[in-house]
Amino acid sequence: MAITPETSAFDRGVVPLLQMVLPDRAQLVIDFQAEPSLRARIEELAEKSTEGELTEEEQAEYAGYVRANKFVSILKRQAERLRHVGT
C-alpha cells in the first residue's frame, strides 16, 4: 500500500492509540485474514465493479469493504513496525 497524504495523516492520528493496543497482539494482527466467505463476496463485488454491474446497494457495500481493507492494511503495517521495534 502506497503512503499517501491521506494514509500519512491517518497514521499520525491513530498511531499513538495503536501503540497502546498492538504491542501484545501484533502477530495476531499481522496474521489476520478475512474468512473465506467474506473474501469470496468481496471478489464477487470487485468483479461486478470492474464490469460496471454493481447495484447502488452493492456499490455502498463494496465501498465499505474497500474502506475496511485500507484500515486493516494500516493496522497490519503498524503491527509490523511495532513488532520490529520490540525485537
URKA-V899171 format. One record per residue. N is the residue number from 1. PSI is psi in degrees with one decimal (none if undefined). NEAR is the number of other ideal C-beta (glycine too) atoms within 12 Angstrom. Layout:
n:N psi:PSI near:NEAR
n:N psi:PSI near:NEAR
This chain:
n:1 psi:126.3 near:19
n:2 psi:144.5 near:10
n:3 psi:119.4 near:14
n:4 psi:168.3 near:13
n:5 psi:-35.7 near:10
n:6 psi:-48.5 near:15
n:7 psi:-34.2 near:21
n:8 psi:-44.4 near:16
n:9 psi:-41.8 near:13
n:10 psi:-47.1 near:23
n:11 psi:-47.5 near:25
n:12 psi:-35.3 near:16
n:13 psi:-31.1 near:14
n:14 psi:-16.1 near:20
n:15 psi:-44.5 near:23
n:16 psi:-39.6 near:13
n:17 psi:-44.3 near:15
n:18 psi:-34.9 near:26
n:19 psi:-24.7 near:21
n:20 psi:-32.1 near:13
n:21 psi:-37.9 near:18
n:22 psi:-29.4 near:29
n:23 psi:-44.8 near:20
n:24 psi:-10.0 near:14
n:25 psi:11.1 near:21
n:26 psi:-46.5 near:26
n:27 psi:-36.6 near:18
n:28 psi:-41.1 near:16
n:29 psi:-45.2 near:26
n:30 psi:-39.9 near:21
n:31 psi:-9.8 near:14
n:32 psi:135.4 near:20
n:33 psi:142.4 near:14
n:34 psi:153.0 near:15
n:35 psi:153.3 near:10
n:36 psi:-38.9 near:10
n:37 psi:-35.4 near:10
n:38 psi:-43.8 near:19
n:39 psi:-40.6 near:15
n:40 psi:-40.7 near:14
n:41 psi:-43.0 near:19
n:42 psi:-42.5 near:27
n:43 psi:-40.1 near:17
n:44 psi:-46.2 near:20
n:45 psi:-38.6 near:27
n:46 psi:-43.4 near:22
n:47 psi:-45.5 near:16
n:48 psi:-36.2 near:19
n:49 psi:-44.7 near:21
n:50 psi:-36.4 near:12
n:51 psi:-4.6 near:11
n:52 psi:30.7 near:10
n:53 psi:13.7 near:15
n:54 psi:138.8 near:20
n:55 psi:170.6 near:13
n:56 psi:-41.8 near:10
n:57 psi:-41.4 near:12
n:58 psi:-34.7 near:22
n:59 psi:-43.6 near:18
n:60 psi:-42.4 near:15
n:61 psi:-47.0 near:22
n:62 psi:-41.1 near:26
n:63 psi:-38.7 near:19
n:64 psi:-41.3 near:18
n:65 psi:-38.3 near:26
n:66 psi:-44.9 near:18
n:67 psi:-44.6 near:17
n:68 psi:-40.5 near:18
n:69 psi:-40.7 near:23
n:70 psi:-42.7 near:21
n:71 psi:-45.3 near:22
n:72 psi:-40.2 near:23
n:73 psi:-41.5 near:24
n:74 psi:-43.7 near:31
n:75 psi:-44.7 near:32
n:76 psi:-42.0 near:26
n:77 psi:-43.7 near:28
n:78 psi:-38.0 near:34
n:79 psi:-40.1 near:29
n:80 psi:-44.8 near:22
n:81 psi:-45.5 near:22
n:82 psi:-37.0 near:26
n:83 psi:-41.9 near:22
n:84 psi:-31.7 near:14
n:85 psi:-36.0 near:14
n:86 psi:-9.8 near:15
n:87 psi:none near:10
